[in-house]
Amino acid sequence: MIPIDDSPIVRDGKSLILAMDHGLEHGPVDFKEVPEKLDPSTVFETATHDAVTAMAVQKGVAEGYYPSYEDDVNLLLKLNGTSNLWMGEPDSPVNCSVDYAAELGADALGFTVYSGSNNEVEMYEEFRDAQEKGREYDLPMVMWSYPRGQGLKNDTKPSTISYATRIALEIGADIAKVKYPGSKEAMAHAVKSAGDMKVVMSGGSKTSDYEFLSTVEAVMDAGASGLAVGRNVWQREDPTQLLDALEKVIYEGETADAALEE
């Protein structure tokens, strides 16, 4: 397995993953305010920005659109995912094999794990199979580490997010994508809990430019390695402007204020 810092999805030790698996996970509602983004090619165009180290999509979108962008976009293929119509205990069925992801030209793999769900055991076993197979292709694994289930009342509690990063380290992820635990101090503990594994923050629902960039600044100050973001970029009228600012905060260590002023 090549070192994660030598992977195409990492730049100077940092990552900015542009996620567009929302069509499956959330449905067309996420495109209501930006109906033109129902066309995945519009988001692939956004992903050609220098700040973006990978674009995360499901198999069908990769099949249909990635061949036109393979020279300009690094592909992070999500191997599992479920619809928002599912009403049972959190689960995420495997929709793509590692072999097929490699055939499609993936640079990395993505896998959601809902620790705390009644389906946790099965999901850990599926992650194991995908992670070990991915090693055969030198494909790093990004875990969407989202504790969730009947017994979990607060999925952004600091101790829960720290547990989420530790779980990802323990079972073999190269990067853990986690929700923001509410403060720089809590995020720093989550990063420390991850040992030498990289941690990136989930972008979440759309907020103002300043509020979002300030959170990203806090995350980077806490020692995280970047961001995995969807709606907070491609739901904007001018995503390039925000990506310019994110590039300064993530890779150049600038403050949110400075990044917005330039």
Secondary structure as GFF3:
##gff-version 3
##sequence-region A 1 262
A	DSSP	three_ten_helix	4	6	.	.	.	ID=ss1
A	DSSP	beta_strand	15	19	.	.	.	ID=ss2
A	DSSP	alpha_helix	22	25	.	.	.	ID=ss3
A	DSSP	three_ten_helix	28	31	.	.	.	ID=ss4
A	DSSP	three_ten_helix	35	38	.	.	.	ID=ss5
A	DSSP	alpha_helix	40	46	.	.	.	ID=ss6
A	DSSP	beta_strand	54	57	.	.	.	ID=ss7
A	DSSP	alpha_helix	59	65	.	.	.	ID=ss8
A	DSSP	three_ten_helix	66	68	.	.	.	ID=ss9
A	DSSP	beta_strand	75	78	.	.	.	ID=ss10
A	DSSP	alpha_helix	98	103	.	.	.	ID=ss11
A	DSSP	beta_strand	108	113	.	.	.	ID=ss12
A	DSSP	alpha_helix	120	136	.	.	.	ID=ss13
A	DSSP	beta_strand	141	145	.	.	.	ID=ss14
A	DSSP	alpha_helix	158	170	.	.	.	ID=ss15
A	DSSP	beta_strand	175	178	.	.	.	ID=ss16
A	DSSP	alpha_helix	184	193	.	.	.	ID=ss17
A	DSSP	beta_strand	198	202	.	.	.	ID=ss18
A	DSSP	alpha_helix	209	221	.	.	.	ID=ss19
A	DSSP	beta_strand	226	229	.	.	.	ID=ss20
A	DSSP	alpha_helix	231	234	.	.	.	ID=ss21
A	DSSP	alpha_helix	239	251	.	.	.	ID=ss22
A	DSSP	alpha_helix	256	261	.	.	.	ID=ss23
###
